[in-house]
Amino acid sequence: MKTITFFFLCCFSGLLAQSKATVTGTLRSADNENLIGADVSFTLNQQHFYTVTDSLGFFLHNIPTGKLDITFATSGYFQKTIQIDLVKDTVISIVLEKNIALLKEVIIANEKKNGITALSGGKLSFNLKDLSGVPTLLGTTDIIKLLQLTPGVQNSGDANGYLYVRGGDPGHNAILYDGTPIYGMSHLLGVFPFYNTDHIKEVEFDKSSSNSKYGGRLSSTTLLLPYKKVPSEFTVQGNVGILASQLTLGVPLTDKSGFYISGRKTYIDEIVAPFLNDQSESNDVAGMKYGFSDGNLTFVSQISKKNFLSVDAFLSGDELKISDGNLALKTTLKWSNFTVSPNLITTFSPKTSMSNSVYFSQYSNNLGMEQASIQFRVSSYVKDFGFNNAVRYQIKNIPVESGFQYVHHDLQPQRVNVDNLTDVNATQNNYINANEAAVFTTIKPTITDHISAELGLRINYYTAGSKLDSYLHFQPRAILNYKVNEKYSFYGSYNRQYQYLSLVTTSSVGIPTDFWIASSGGVKPQSSHEFSIGSNQNISKNIVSSFGGFYRTMKDLLEYPYGVTQFNEVTTFKNDLISGKGKAYGFEMMVRKNNGKFTGWMSYTLSWSDRNFDELNNGETYFAKYDRRHNLSLVGMYDLNQKWNFGITQIFSSGTRFTMPTSWYFINNNPVKEYSEYNNAQMPNYIRTDLSVNYFFLKTNKKESALNFSVFNTFNVGNPIYLVLNIKVDEDNKNNVTVVQDRKVLYKILPSISWRFKF
């Protein structure tokens, strides 16, 4: 008791000595949902101060003492203003009520749409409901496709669902489903949304992984945040289309507990496969069958006044079959995900809370090929058993978050079986077990009225069982924000990252034959340094913009230049991996319009990305595969009236890099290719226009019925996914030989129609 009294006396004496005080608090809805990205403005003696709430609805600002007006505002809720006499540090909790009148009248043309909200240090938050007008192939919001329309993220093309962020590789990005890592990040060719987006409420995207709470990746962190509100009534929503259908149920069990369950299934085999076969420029997709299904479950319970329990689970399964009668070849590829994570949040006081969660995550893929009597199989998996702890508290009204994390990795990068090959059966196994532990702390001090910071440190210890495979790394993170006024702000950041699990890509298209490998047996952790600067501008009430630049260096990157697999009875795949370094830098900009009948944004990225491997390109630096110099995206959504909504997406990007032979010659009448530089050629520029039309039969807060008409690649542009070089011999002059490029286009224009409903 004496200690507590002494602590408060110290705080009180500090307050007497200062002319400023800190206002902290939380902003929630009447349904107990955190209101993210809400505007919080302070007025004191005709001076104005401004901040926004974070992903937990939390806000903080240090301002002079005196009589203070505080205004809270966000889309779809009544604005609230309170008055306080600020004489000391103050903690408040505010609840906003929904503007039901607007919702009943279905008048949304002038409502503010926070589809995308800029957070600290250039991070972005996405409200998927407000982005439903963005054109998509299935009529449902595609998270990965949305991220590819933002600055710093490369367009991956038509046959790839990976993310390429600020010059990094696809495995450099973490996708966390409520804190649980997902390792299989796409369905086939990236055509279908990875998640049932009706199950996801918010998405937070950090291009630099600047929060010390998250680690293990060199590039970005994407947080998928499912609904955590206890359902007050039974709800049904979903989407029925020609490609796939999905359904989400909200089921209350008691007034303090309930669950959300979602399911999705495609029937591409019956409808789309014949269409692809008819319009394909080759027979590459002949005899192809593909299907997937997935499901999500979120259970929530307010088990006591201070304890909130949630359990999240995700399951997906894909299967691709290809038959080639000419070659008597049958190929089957299966891949799946499974995650489950219970999480308990305990609130000790308005300033202190703690979350604890355990999780299990598994990803596996299996490729089988059968030709005549020869059977070839290659498989891989990665399993994680983990624990996450985080405590949010304050030290003299400075927000702090600290915690401990542990994960056990169980991997099988490649298991290769070859049967009946020259009467020899062979098997190659590789297993890796590793342990990773981390402690982290993030502190967010307000230095002056205009300057705030986010400072973090993450300490990682990793071991794969031996001293040579054990590492202790310190990873500092820092963001400095300077707010000139309500219209202009600037930031600078630095991040140090280490990555212990690496994705080895084996295909240029989105076929999941890639595998994960842990740092062991001479494979070192990848690392990076990244610096970035940027600014945000509120140009007007309706238009905001952002500009920035980044510079990143990377070490111990991995390449595996042997395709799907190279079976060798003596060596293992680790002997075939090569290590090198990379560098990326560029300029990013974004302009957004959030209000009015017409909303949307424009993003542009000018960037460079190169690699240097001693074993490739004679040790000379070369362009990375996804070194796309220009990436331009235009997104527009127009609400004509209560019934009609239109959307358009225009994408332009430079082509990806590949290696092309520089000369050909013949040995014994067989053509032989000769190469010079690695990735010396470039694919054609990528151009695509998507359109969508939504017709609403009914639209209120609780009920919705709408038809979606979408056209993918409206102008039928043939964007090749790869090139094949063929030899063409002149029949009249056998000495006249030309090299012909055969552009492989998977699909061109793809229309779709779907019915979206909610009741």
ChimeraX attribute file (.defattr): number of C-alpha atoms within 10 A of each C-alpha:
attribute: neighborCount
match mode: 1-to-1
recipient: residues
	/A:1	6
	/A:2	6
	/A:3	8
	/A:4	9
	/A:5	10
	/A:6	11
	/A:7	11
	/A:8	11
	/A:9	12
	/A:10	12
	/A:11	15
	/A:12	13
	/A:13	10
	/A:14	12
	/A:15	16
	/A:16	11
	/A:17	8
	/A:18	12
	/A:19	12
	/A:20	19
	/A:21	19
	/A:22	21
	/A:23	19
	/A:24	20
	/A:25	18
	/A:26	20
	/A:27	25
	/A:28	19
	/A:29	15
	/A:30	12
	/A:31	14
	/A:32	13
	/A:33	16
	/A:34	21
	/A:35	24
	/A:36	24
	/A:37	26
	/A:38	22
	/A:39	17
	/A:40	21
	/A:41	18
	/A:42	21
	/A:43	16
	/A:44	16
	/A:45	9
	/A:46	7
	/A:47	9
	/A:48	14
	/A:49	19
	/A:50	18
	/A:51	16
	/A:52	24
	/A:53	21
	/A:54	19
	/A:55	17
	/A:56	14
	/A:57	20
	/A:58	20
	/A:59	22
	/A:60	24
	/A:61	24
	/A:62	22
	/A:63	23
	/A:64	17
	/A:65	17
	/A:66	16
	/A:67	13
	/A:68	18
	/A:69	17
	/A:70	18
	/A:71	16
	/A:72	21
	/A:73	19
	/A:74	21
	/A:75	17
	/A:76	19
	/A:77	17
	/A:78	13
	/A:79	15
	/A:80	15
	/A:81	12
	/A:82	11
	/A:83	12
	/A:84	11
	/A:85	11
	/A:86	19
	/A:87	17
	/A:88	20
	/A:89	18
	/A:90	15
	/A:91	14
	/A:92	11
	/A:93	12
	/A:94	14
	/A:95	18
	/A:96	20
	/A:97	14
	/A:98	17
	/A:99	13
	/A:100	14
	/A:101	10
	/A:102	15
	/A:103	15
	/A:104	12
	/A:105	11
	/A:106	16
	/A:107	14
	/A:108	17
	/A:109	17
	/A:110	12
	/A:111	15
	/A:112	18
	/A:113	22
	/A:114	23
	/A:115	20
	/A:116	21
	/A:117	19
	/A:118	19
	/A:119	18
	/A:120	18
	/A:121	25
	/A:122	25
	/A:123	16
	/A:124	19
	/A:125	22
	/A:126	23
	/A:127	18
	/A:128	23
	/A:129	17
	/A:130	14
	/A:131	20
	/A:132	18
	/A:133	27
	/A:134	26
	/A:135	31
	/A:136	27
	/A:137	25
	/A:138	27
	/A:139	28
	/A:140	27
	/A:141	23
	/A:142	24
	/A:143	19
	/A:144	19
	/A:145	22
	/A:146	17
	/A:147	21
	/A:148	23
	/A:149	23
	/A:150	23
	/A:151	25
	/A:152	27
	/A:153	23
	/A:154	28
	/A:155	30
	/A:156	24
	/A:157	22
	/A:158	21
	/A:159	20
	/A:160	21
	/A:161	26
	/A:162	25
	/A:163	25
	/A:164	23
	/A:165	23
	/A:166	30
	/A:167	30
	/A:168	28
	/A:169	22
	/A:170	21
	/A:171	24
	/A:172	21
	/A:173	26
	/A:174	25
	/A:175	19
	/A:176	17
	/A:177	22
	/A:178	17
	/A:179	20
	/A:180	26
	/A:181	20
	/A:182	19
	/A:183	25
	/A:184	24
	/A:185	21
	/A:186	22
	/A:187	26
	/A:188	22
	/A:189	17
	/A:190	22
	/A:191	18
	/A:192	22
	/A:193	20
	/A:194	19
	/A:195	25
	/A:196	24
	/A:197	21
	/A:198	22
	/A:199	25
	/A:200	20
	/A:201	15
	/A:202	20
	/A:203	20
	/A:204	21
	/A:205	21
	/A:206	21
	/A:207	21
	/A:208	28
	/A:209	24
	/A:210	29
	/A:211	22
	/A:212	28
	/A:213	23
	/A:214	17
	/A:215	24
	/A:216	21
	/A:217	24
	/A:218	29
	/A:219	29
	/A:220	26
	/A:221	24
	/A:222	24
	/A:223	20
	/A:224	23
	/A:225	17
	/A:226	20
	/A:227	19
	/A:228	23
	/A:229	20
	/A:230	25
	/A:231	22
	/A:232	16
	/A:233	12
	/A:234	14
	/A:235	16
	/A:236	17
	/A:237	20
	/A:238	23
	/A:239	24
	/A:240	19
	/A:241	21
	/A:242	17
	/A:243	20
	/A:244	19
	/A:245	20
	/A:246	22
	/A:247	21
	/A:248	23
	/A:249	21
	/A:250	22
	/A:251	19
	/A:252	20
	/A:253	17
	/A:254	12
	/A:255	12
	/A:256	16
	/A:257	20
	/A:258	23
	/A:259	23
	/A:260	25
	/A:261	20
	/A:262	23
	/A:263	22
	/A:264	20
	/A:265	16
	/A:266	20
	/A:267	18
	/A:268	17
	/A:269	14
	/A:270	14
	/A:271	12
	/A:272	15
	/A:273	17
	/A:274	17
	/A:275	14
	/A:276	18
	/A:277	18
	/A:278	13
	/A:279	14
	/A:280	17
	/A:281	16
	/A:282	14
	/A:283	12
	/A:284	14
	/A:285	18
	/A:286	17
	/A:287	15
	/A:288	18
	/A:289	19
	/A:290	20
	/A:291	18
	/A:292	21
	/A:293	19
	/A:294	21
	/A:295	21
	/A:296	23
	/A:297	19
	/A:298	22
	/A:299	23
	/A:300	25
	/A:301	22
	/A:302	18
	/A:303	12
	/A:304	10
	/A:305	8
	/A:306	12
	/A:307	16
	/A:308	19
	/A:309	20
	/A:310	21
	/A:311	20
	/A:312	24
	/A:313	21
	/A:314	21
	/A:315	17
	/A:316	22
	/A:317	18
	/A:318	19
	/A:319	18
	/A:320	17
	/A:321	17
	/A:322	18
	/A:323	18
	/A:324	16
	/A:325	10
	/A:326	6
	/A:327	9
	/A:328	10
	/A:329	14
	/A:330	17
	/A:331	17
	/A:332	18
	/A:333	21
	/A:334	19
	/A:335	24
	/A:336	21
	/A:337	21
	/A:338	21
	/A:339	21
	/A:340	19
	/A:341	21
	/A:342	17
	/A:343	21
	/A:344	20
	/A:345	19
	/A:346	18
	/A:347	17
	/A:348	12
	/A:349	9
	/A:350	14
	/A:351	17
	/A:352	15
	/A:353	17
	/A:354	18
	/A:355	18
	/A:356	18
	/A:357	20
	/A:358	20
	/A:359	21
	/A:360	19
	/A:361	22
	/A:362	21
	/A:363	23
	/A:364	24
	/A:365	23
	/A:366	19
	/A:367	20
	/A:368	17
	/A:369	18
	/A:370	16
	/A:371	13
	/A:372	10
	/A:373	8
	/A:374	15
	/A:375	16
	/A:376	17
	/A:377	19
	/A:378	23
	/A:379	22
	/A:380	24
	/A:381	24
	/A:382	25
	/A:383	20
	/A:384	22
	/A:385	16
	/A:386	21
	/A:387	19
	/A:388	19
	/A:389	20
	/A:390	20
	/A:391	19
	/A:392	18
	/A:393	20
	/A:394	15
	/A:395	10
	/A:396	13
	/A:397	22
	/A:398	16
	/A:399	21
	/A:400	20
	/A:401	20
	/A:402	20
	/A:403	20
	/A:404	18
	/A:405	20
	/A:406	19
	/A:407	20
	/A:408	19
	/A:409	19
	/A:410	19
	/A:411	24
	/A:412	20
	/A:413	25
	/A:414	24
	/A:415	16
	/A:416	21
	/A:417	17
	/A:418	17
	/A:419	16
	/A:420	13
	/A:421	12
	/A:422	7
	/A:423	8
	/A:424	8
	/A:425	12
	/A:426	15
	/A:427	14
	/A:428	17
	/A:429	14
	/A:430	15
	/A:431	15
	/A:432	17
	/A:433	17
	/A:434	22
	/A:435	18
	/A:436	20
	/A:437	17
	/A:438	22
	/A:439	18
	/A:440	24
	/A:441	22
	/A:442	22
	/A:443	21
	/A:444	20
	/A:445	21
	/A:446	20
	/A:447	13
	/A:448	13
	/A:449	16
	/A:450	17
	/A:451	17
	/A:452	20
	/A:453	20
	/A:454	22
	/A:455	21
	/A:456	23
	/A:457	21
	/A:458	24
	/A:459	17
	/A:460	20
	/A:461	15
	/A:462	21
	/A:463	21
	/A:464	20
	/A:465	13
	/A:466	10
	/A:467	8
	/A:468	12
	/A:469	18
	/A:470	17
	/A:471	16
	/A:472	13
	/A:473	14
	/A:474	15
	/A:475	18
	/A:476	20
	/A:477	23
	/A:478	22
	/A:479	22
	/A:480	20
	/A:481	22
	/A:482	18
	/A:483	20
	/A:484	12
	/A:485	14
	/A:486	13
	/A:487	14
	/A:488	16
	/A:489	18
	/A:490	21
	/A:491	21
	/A:492	20
	/A:493	22
	/A:494	20
	/A:495	24
	/A:496	24
	/A:497	26
	/A:498	20
	/A:499	21
	/A:500	22
	/A:501	23
	/A:502	23
	/A:503	19
	/A:504	20
	/A:505	24
	/A:506	19
	/A:507	15
	/A:508	13
	/A:509	20
	/A:510	23
	/A:511	20
	/A:512	24
	/A:513	23
	/A:514	21
	/A:515	25
	/A:516	21
	/A:517	23
	/A:518	26
	/A:519	22
	/A:520	21
	/A:521	13
	/A:522	10
	/A:523	21
	/A:524	22
	/A:525	22
	/A:526	24
	/A:527	19
	/A:528	21
	/A:529	17
	/A:530	23
	/A:531	17
	/A:532	21
	/A:533	20
	/A:534	20
	/A:535	20
	/A:536	22
	/A:537	17
	/A:538	17
	/A:539	14
	/A:540	10
	/A:541	10
	/A:542	13
	/A:543	16
	/A:544	19
	/A:545	20
	/A:546	21
	/A:547	19
	/A:548	21
	/A:549	20
	/A:550	21
	/A:551	19
	/A:552	24
	/A:553	18
	/A:554	21
	/A:555	19
	/A:556	18
	/A:557	24
	/A:558	21
	/A:559	17
	/A:560	18
	/A:561	16
	/A:562	14
	/A:563	12
	/A:564	16
	/A:565	15
	/A:566	14
	/A:567	17
	/A:568	12
	/A:569	9
	/A:570	6
	/A:571	11
	/A:572	15
	/A:573	16
	/A:574	15
	/A:575	11
	/A:576	13
	/A:577	15
	/A:578	17
	/A:579	18
	/A:580	18
	/A:581	19
	/A:582	22
	/A:583	23
	/A:584	20
	/A:585	20
	/A:586	19
	/A:587	20
	/A:588	21
	/A:589	21
	/A:590	20
	/A:591	19
	/A:592	22
	/A:593	23
	/A:594	21
	/A:595	18
	/A:596	15
	/A:597	16
	/A:598	17
	/A:599	23
	/A:600	24
	/A:601	21
	/A:602	20
	/A:603	24
	/A:604	23
	/A:605	25
	/A:606	17
	/A:607	22
	/A:608	20
	/A:609	22
	/A:610	19
	/A:611	23
	/A:612	21
	/A:613	20
	/A:614	13
	/A:615	11
	/A:616	17
	/A:617	17
	/A:618	12
	/A:619	12
	/A:620	13
	/A:621	18
	/A:622	20
	/A:623	22
	/A:624	23
	/A:625	22
	/A:626	24
	/A:627	25
	/A:628	25
	/A:629	16
	/A:630	17
	/A:631	25
	/A:632	22
	/A:633	22
	/A:634	19
	/A:635	21
	/A:636	20
	/A:637	23
	/A:638	18
	/A:639	19
	/A:640	12
	/A:641	14
	/A:642	16
	/A:643	14
	/A:644	15
	/A:645	20
	/A:646	21
	/A:647	23
	/A:648	21
	/A:649	23
	/A:650	17
	/A:651	19
	/A:652	17
	/A:653	22
	/A:654	20
	/A:655	25
	/A:656	24
	/A:657	20
	/A:658	18
	/A:659	14
	/A:660	19
	/A:661	15
	/A:662	12
	/A:663	11
	/A:664	14
	/A:665	10
	/A:666	9
	/A:667	7
	/A:668	5
	/A:669	7
	/A:670	8
	/A:671	12
	/A:672	11
	/A:673	12
	/A:674	11
	/A:675	13
	/A:676	13
	/A:677	17
	/A:678	20
	/A:679	17
	/A:680	17
	/A:681	17
	/A:682	17
	/A:683	17
	/A:684	17
	/A:685	14
	/A:686	21
	/A:687	19
	/A:688	22
	/A:689	20
	/A:690	23
	/A:691	23
	/A:692	25
	/A:693	23
	/A:694	24
	/A:695	18
	/A:696	19
	/A:697	13
	/A:698	14
	/A:699	19
	/A:700	16
	/A:701	12
	/A:702	12
	/A:703	13
	/A:704	15
	/A:705	18
	/A:706	20
	/A:707	20
	/A:708	25
	/A:709	22
	/A:710	26
	/A:711	23
	/A:712	22
	/A:713	24
	/A:714	16
	/A:715	13
	/A:716	15
	/A:717	15
	/A:718	19
	/A:719	22
	/A:720	21
	/A:721	22
	/A:722	17
	/A:723	15
	/A:724	10
	/A:725	12
	/A:726	12
	/A:727	12
	/A:728	12
	/A:729	13
	/A:730	11
	/A:731	9
	/A:732	7
	/A:733	8
	/A:734	9
	/A:735	9
	/A:736	10
	/A:737	13
	/A:738	12
	/A:739	12
	/A:740	12
	/A:741	11
	/A:742	14
	/A:743	18
	/A:744	17
	/A:745	20
	/A:746	21
	/A:747	23
	/A:748	20
	/A:749	16
	/A:750	16
	/A:751	17
	/A:752	17
	/A:753	20
	/A:754	22
	/A:755	21
	/A:756	23
	/A:757	20
	/A:758	20
	/A:759	14
